[in-house]
Amino acid sequence: MDRARQLMGEMLIYCYVLVLLTGGYLAFSYVPSGATVAYTGIYEPLRGVRMSAAYHSILDISFDVRGGLLARQLHHRLQILLALGTVVWALLGRYRYALLVLGLAGVAALGGYGSADDLLSGTFLSRVPIPVWYGLHLLAALAVGAVLVISSRREAARQPRTAGFVALSLGLTAVLLLWP
């Protein structure tokens, strides 16, 4: 059971690293602004529609940036895998860390949705400025990483990793990521 918990923790770290990489790629084209602009992108039905600059940049990432839609989909899928993996990790006995990671991942996900100015528009949460949502998203994501790394180091101190163990955890992470 200890080795399974350690394997799950390693897989969570790999998912987290991929979330950081896709998020970093997306951040280069993202504009965290609530200023209202007219859409001027490639998607014809929305041309001229007034929207926030943040949502405009999300549409630009999806339609105009090479690999942008794939990066957005991977970022979202990895976030879900991170949350589900954390639940499994909790069931394997890492309650304290898992509950902390799950709570922080939830805050990071809410911050991500808020910073996209998509699903929260028209709700009472839309009163929070977009840069605040974006900052919350980044801070919570960094906190998730810190908790995962601390937990992994403590597990590795008890049971050192082997090359086969690392290969297995990388392989299982790749299978989960590529699962249809």
Beta strands, then each sheet from edge to edge (+ up, - down):
strand 1: 36-38
strand 2: 50-52
sheet 1: 1+ 2-
end
